[in-house]
Amino acid sequence: MGMFDHVSIGVKDLERSRRFYDALLAPLGYERLSNFDGTVGYGADGPAFWVSEVERPVPADRRSGLHFCFTAPSEESVNAFHAAGIANGGEDNGPPGIRPDYGQFYYAAFIIDPDGYRLEAFFHKEE
């Protein structure tokens, strides 16, 4: 059993975020599974990442340490996550590659979404 059941974030423009997250999460095997009342939910078996249009989203703060890391099934999916993020309004925050500071098999890429949330896709690369 995982530690968290789900995570929710608030955004300024749900339609913009829907387009962004639909594209960003698809290469990782996650899809939009729920749509209701200004909220969408993403996951594989059930929604675990919720995005809602809210009046006062958390202000973006790149130095806060807050980020969300999604597990990826392959290096190629990490690469596609990064490319989709850039192509859909995200900002590069670290290209795909091995992160030796995190571990010799830690393959990851980093994106900042249109609302300033810091996102990561991670794959444990074998030797």
C-alpha positions in Angstrom: 0.0 0.0 0.0 1.4 3.4 -0.9 1.7 6.3 1.5 -0.7 8.6 -0.4 -4.1 7.9 -1.8 -4.0 11.0 -4.0 -2.6 14.5 -4.4 -4.6 17.6 -5.5 -3.3 20.9 -7.0 -5.1 24.1 -7.8 -4.7 25.9 -11.1 -5.8 29.2 -12.7 -7.1 27.8 -16.0 -8.4 24.2 -16.0 -8.6 23.9 -19.8 -5.0 24.9 -20.2 -3.9 22.5 -17.5 -6.1 19.7 -18.9 -4.4 20.0 -22.3 -1.0 20.1 -20.6 -1.5 17.2 -18.3 -3.3 15.0 -20.9 -0.2 15.3 -23.1 2.4 15.2 -20.2 1.1 12.1 -18.4 0.1 10.0 -21.5 3.7 8.8 -22.1 3.9 7.5 -18.5 0.8 5.4 -18.9 -1.5 7.8 -17.0 -4.7 9.2 -18.4 -7.6 11.5 -17.5 -10.1 9.3 -15.7 -12.4 11.8 -14.2 -14.0 15.1 -15.2 -16.4 17.0 -13.0 -17.2 20.5 -11.7 -13.9 22.2 -12.6 -11.8 19.2 -11.7 -10.0 16.5 -13.6 -8.3 13.4 -12.2 -5.4 11.3 -13.6 -4.1 7.9 -13.0 -3.7 4.4 -14.3 -6.2 2.3 -12.3 -8.0 5.2 -10.6 -7.5 8.9 -10.2 -4.5 9.8 -8.0 -3.5 13.2 -9.3 -6.3 15.8 -9.2 -6.2 19.2 -10.8 -8.9 21.8 -10.0 -9.5 25.3 -11.2 -9.4 27.4 -8.0 -9.7 31.1 -7.1 -6.3 31.3 -5.3 -3.8 28.7 -6.5 -0.7 28.3 -4.4 1.8 30.9 -5.6 4.7 29.4 -7.7 7.9 29.3 -5.7 10.8 27.4 -7.3 12.8 27.6 -4.1 10.1 26.0 -1.9 11.3 22.4 -2.5 7.8 21.3 -3.5 7.6 19.1 -6.5 5.7 16.0 -7.7 7.5 13.0 -9.1 5.7 10.5 -11.4 7.0 7.0 -12.0 7.8 6.1 -15.6 7.9 2.7 -17.2 11.0 3.4 -19.4 13.7 5.9 -20.4 11.7 6.6 -23.6 8.6 7.6 -21.5 10.7 10.0 -19.5 12.0 11.5 -22.7 8.5 11.8 -24.1 7.2 13.3 -20.8 9.8 16.0 -21.1 9.1 16.7 -24.8 5.4 16.8 -24.2 5.8 19.2 -21.3 7.8 21.6 -23.5 5.5 21.3 -26.5 2.4 22.0 -24.3 3.4 25.2 -22.4 5.8 23.8 -19.8 9.3 25.0 -19.1 12.4 22.9 -19.0 13.7 22.4 -15.5 16.2 19.6 -16.3 16.5 17.5 -19.5 16.2 13.7 -19.5 19.3 11.9 -18.2 21.0 10.0 -15.4 21.1 12.0 -12.1 24.3 10.7 -10.4 23.6 12.8 -7.3 20.4 10.8 -6.8 21.9 7.4 -7.8 23.7 5.8 -10.7 20.5 4.3 -12.1 18.2 7.3 -11.5 17.0 8.5 -15.0 14.7 11.6 -14.8 13.5 14.7 -16.4 12.1 17.9 -14.9 9.4 20.3 -16.2 7.6 23.3 -14.7 3.9 23.4 -15.6 2.1 26.6 -16.7 1.1 27.4 -13.1 4.7 27.0 -11.8 4.4 23.5 -10.3 7.7 21.6 -10.5 7.2 18.1 -12.0 9.5 15.1 -12.5 9.3 11.8 -14.3 11.6 9.1 -12.9 12.7 5.7 -14.2 15.0 3.3 -12.4 17.5 2.4 -15.1 19.1 -1.0 -15.0 22.8 -1.5 -15.7 
